């Protein structure tokens, strides 16, 4: 398994283990230098929570948080 697949898998796993169901639906894309999380959440708190869930997992990659806050 490549290092990229390992980081990506760990990020997805961390989001899937969240107690907040909406975080489990976020998409993860990865390049050698960046991890991108995308999707929609209902509050800025959940956007930040997604980011804080992912940050400790990253190796030397940057995080691009493209999660949108959409009020319903």
For each residue, the residues with C-beta under 8 A, 3 or more apart:
1: 5 6 9
2: 5 6
3: 6 7 59
4: 7 8 30 32
5: 1 2 8 9
6: 1 2 3 9 10
7: 3 4 10 11 30 35 57 58 59 61
8: 4 5 11 12 28 30 35
9: 1 5 6 12 13
10: 6 7 13 14 57
11: 7 8 14 15 28 30 35 37 54 57 58
12: 8 9 15 16 28
13: 9 10 16 17
14: 10 11 17 18 53 54 57
15: 11 12 18 23 24 26 28 37 50 53 54
16: 12 13 24
17: 13 14
18: 14 15 21 23 24 49 53
19:
20: 23 24 46 49
21: 18 24 25
22: 25 26 39 40 41 42 46
23: 15 18 20 26 41 46 49 50 53
24: 15 16 18 20 21
25: 21 22 39
26: 15 22 23 37 38 39 41 50 67
27: 37 38 39
28: 8 11 12 15 35 36 37
29: 35 36 38
30: 4 7 8 11 34 35 36 61
31: 34
32: 4 61
33: 61 62
34: 30 31 61 62 63 64
35: 7 8 11 28 29 30 54 58 61 62 63 64
36: 28 29 30 63 64 66
37: 11 15 26 27 28 50 51 54 63 64 65 66 67
38: 26 27 29 66 67
39: 22 25 26 27 50 67 68
40: 22 67 68 69 70
41: 22 23 26 46 47 50 67 68 69 70
42: 22 46 69 70 71 72
43: 46 47 69
44: 47 48 69
45: 48 49
46: 20 22 23 41 42 43 49 50 67 69
47: 41 43 44 50 51 65 67 69
48: 44 45 51 52
49: 18 20 23 45 46 52 53
50: 15 23 26 37 39 41 46 47 53 54 65 67
51: 37 47 48 54 55 63 65 67
52: 48 49 55
53: 14 15 18 23 49 50
54: 11 14 15 35 37 50 51 57 58 63
55: 51 52 58 63
56:
57: 7 10 11 14 54
58: 7 11 35 54 55 61 62 63
59: 3 7
60:
61: 7 30 32 33 34 35 58
62: 33 34 35 58
63: 34 35 36 37 51 54 55 58
64: 34 35 36 37
65: 37 47 50 51
66: 36 37 38
67: 26 37 38 39 40 41 46 47 50 51
68: 39 40 41
69: 40 41 42 43 44 46 47
70: 40 41 42
71: 42
72: 42
